[in-house]
Amino acid sequence: MNKPGRTLALTGAWFQLGPLFGLFGTIIGMLGAFQTMGSEGMGKPEALADDIGVALITTAIGLCIGLIGLILMLIAIFRFKY
């Protein structure tokens, strides 16, 4: 059995869950933004900036982790023929 290829493929598969965690963080950030909007109104966009920043950062991190997982899986497929 091709041990390095299997390890890379499994690691890449786990990293493919990164976008799901990013989406979860996006939902948390947007919920906070809507709660801020509900309590303070639309007159203060700077009050929403922190919550929207959390949403964007978690999305970006999740996509980067997913991309790393895809690269690991492609290495396992094409280099190790797993």
N, C-alpha and C positions, 0 to 999 in steps of 0.2 A: 504494500500500500504506500502511496505517495504522502508521507507525513508532512513535509513542508507545505505542499499544495493544499492538503486538507486543513491544516492550521490556518493558512491564509484565507481560505474560502470561508471557514467558520467565523473567523474574526471579522471578515468583510460582511458576512451576513448579519452579525450582531451590530456592526456599525450602521447597517441599513436602517436600524431603528432610530437613528439620530433625528431624521426629519419629523418623526412622530413626537419626540420630546420637544423639538423646536416648535411644532404646532401647539403643543400643550402650553408652552411658555407664551406663545402668541395669544392664546385664548385668555390666559391669566392677565397679561398686560392689557388687552383690550377690555376685559371686564373691569379692571381698575380704572381705565380711561373713561368708560361709560359711567362708572360710579362717581368719578370726579366731575364729569359733565352734569350728572344729575344733581349733585350737591352744590356745585359752584356755578353752574350755567355755562353758556358758550362764550361769555365775555372775556375769559382768561385762557388763551391757548397755551400759555406757558405752564399752566397747571396740568395740562394733559401731556406735556413733553416727557416727563419721567416714565409714565405708563406706556406711552407709545414707543419710547426708547427701549424699554424692556421687551416689548413685543418684537421690535425689529432685530434686536441683538440675539434673542433666542432663536428667531427664525434663521438668521445668518449662521449661527453656530450649528444648528441642526442640519442645515444644508451642507455645511463644510464637513461635518462628521459623516453624512451620507455619501458625499463625494469621495472621501477617504475610503469608506467601505466599498464603493464601486471600484475604485482603483485596486484595492487589495484583491477583490474577486476577479478582476480582469487579469491581474498578475498570476493568480492561481490557475486560471483557465489557459492563458497563452504561454506562460513560462513553464509551469509545472504540469500542464496538460491534465489537470484534475477535473 
